[in-house]
């Protein structure tokens, strides 16, 4: 009996093996009933899945076509709105080009207006690179236009370019400088206008300034006359002199306000200061008294030849 028990007594490993074998046999037994239903279910799901894929592909193709059409339309609109797409390139001077010319070059209407405003406010293109200063001009426009910019070289002007045309000295080849010097305090308009470079207008201007001053005490004062350039002043200084005894002086202690302010070296502020000084301090006794009016030595030196200091009957 014990021998029979020992024969049916299995170890743990043997029992696990027997259990696995039983499970495998059961699967083989019932598998035919399970597989057909599972296969049928999977086939139905597969058909539904195929339909969904087909529907998705149709929608994707439709969306792709719409997107392509929209993209093509955007590209067409962009091309139509870009003026440079139909630009005609030609050589041009940006300082003289018309509005129509800028548009033909492919520059937008807004940028063209900016350029016209720049020119109308005194702006000028001196070199082709000056176009880079224009706001709104795109890099692509600059790349196209710069090779076609042609700006003429500026015409060099002489030293008298700043003098108005009517004031330029009209030289007469028949005029010659006199052998003897001319007295600037005695010469009339006929004598002055006969000099090289001096016309009627400049002769009249010299005489008017002489009358305002009360006469010239040095030929250096010719440089103060508007319209006489440096070359002409130097020639006049060589061929003229001043009779200083003809200079008219102003009595500083008796001249009224209007007389004082009319002199080119006094004018309104100093005339007012002179009148105020006389009221507060009395008559001017000597030239150095003028320093109390805060006059610098240069201005005082120019004024003194025209000043007299009479103390009799001084006006306060």
ABEGO torsion letter per residue (X at the ends): XAAAAAAABBBAAAAAAAAAAAAAAAAAAAAAAAAAAAAAAAAAAAAAAAAAAAAAAAAAAAAAAAAAAAAAAAAAAAAAABAAAABBBBBBBAAABBAAAAAAAGBBAAAAAAAAAAAAAGBBBABAAAAAABBGBBAAAAAAAAAABBBBBBBBBBAAAABBAAABBBBBAABBBBABBBBAAABBAAAAAABBGBBAAAAAAAAAAAAAAGEBABAAAAAABBGBBAAAAAAAAAABBBBAAABBBBBAAABBAAAAAABAAAEAAAAAAAAAAAAAAEBBABAAAAAAAGBBAAAAAAAAAABBBBABGBBX
